Amino acid sequence: MCPMRFLLVFFSAILAGYMAWKSVRTSSETDNNVFDDDSSIHKQECNIIKMAQNGFWGFVDMANGKYLWRNLNQIKQDEKTKSS
């Protein structure tokens, strides 16, 4: 196996991880207030489960290239709207 393949996979994983981290940080709306109610604890558990599910499907999308393709198309659309 070519050693460049390992470097390519390594840098692709770094890039995918960075983009996933960036999108999770911007899309998640975390509430810094901590409440002792049972409903808020249940809500936090649901948010954690939802984040794990989104992370899993994000990983699947990154593995088949759909995530990168969607982000590239979004960047192109953003550039078009800014220029007009």
C-alpha positions as MATLAB code, in Angstrom:
seq = 'MCPMRFLLVFFSAILAGYMAWKSVRTSSETDNNVFDDDSSIHKQECNIIKMAQNGFWGFVDMANGKYLWRNLNQIKQDEKTKSS';
ca = [
       0.000    0.000    0.000;
       1.143    3.460   -0.791;
       2.061    5.602    2.249;
       0.373    8.583    0.618;
      -2.947    6.790    1.020;
      -2.509    6.841    4.797;
      -1.737   10.552    4.717;
      -4.779   11.224    2.553;
      -7.060    9.282    4.881;
      -5.540   11.005    7.913;
      -6.009   14.518    6.532;
      -9.488   13.671    5.268;
     -10.456   12.502    8.744;
      -9.024   15.684   10.276;
     -10.951   17.856    7.805;
     -14.186   15.911    8.286;
     -13.824   16.101   12.060;
     -13.230   19.846   11.939;
     -16.241   20.447    9.713;
     -18.423   18.226   11.901;
     -17.255   20.011   15.052;
     -17.890   23.393   13.454;
     -21.386   22.453   12.294;
     -22.316   20.904   15.647;
     -21.098   23.956   17.524;
     -23.073   26.358   15.324;
     -26.245   24.276   15.024;
     -26.618   23.231   18.641;
     -28.441   25.668   20.824;
     -27.246   24.867   24.297;
     -28.821   26.416   27.308;
     -26.346   27.312   30.044;
     -28.997   27.452   32.743;
     -29.166   24.366   34.925;
     -32.534   23.505   36.434;
     -33.406   20.812   38.945;
     -36.782   19.972   37.380;
     -37.371   16.468   36.088;
     -38.620   17.902   32.797;
     -35.381   19.778   32.191;
     -33.331   16.669   32.964;
     -35.470   14.690   30.514;
     -35.029   17.454   27.943;
     -31.247   17.358   28.385;
     -31.236   13.568   27.960;
     -33.276   13.908   24.776;
     -30.851   16.543   23.482;
     -27.894   14.239   24.165;
     -29.593   11.364   22.341;
     -30.478   13.638   19.415;
     -26.881   14.915   19.223;
     -25.586   11.320   19.191;
     -28.004   10.397   16.391;
     -27.043   13.471   14.389;
     -23.377   12.669   14.934;
     -23.859    9.114   13.717;
     -25.679   10.172   10.549;
     -23.113   12.929   10.028;
     -20.411   10.269   10.178;
     -22.285    8.135    7.627;
     -22.663   11.175    5.361;
     -18.951   11.955    5.695;
     -18.008    8.379    4.886;
     -19.817    8.446    1.553;
     -18.949   12.056    0.630;
     -22.469   13.452    0.895;
     -21.502   15.772    3.770;
     -18.670   17.392    1.837;
     -20.788   17.719   -1.317;
     -23.630   19.373    0.615;
     -21.245   21.827    2.296;
     -19.542   22.734   -0.983;
     -22.918   23.406   -2.602;
     -23.955   25.531    0.391;
     -20.753   27.595    0.136;
     -21.377   28.185   -3.584;
     -24.966   29.283   -2.900;
     -23.793   31.629   -0.135;
     -21.278   33.216   -2.491;
     -23.969   33.715   -5.143;
     -26.331   35.411   -2.691;
     -23.568   37.672   -1.354;
     -22.483   38.728   -4.840;
     -26.025   39.626   -5.990;
];
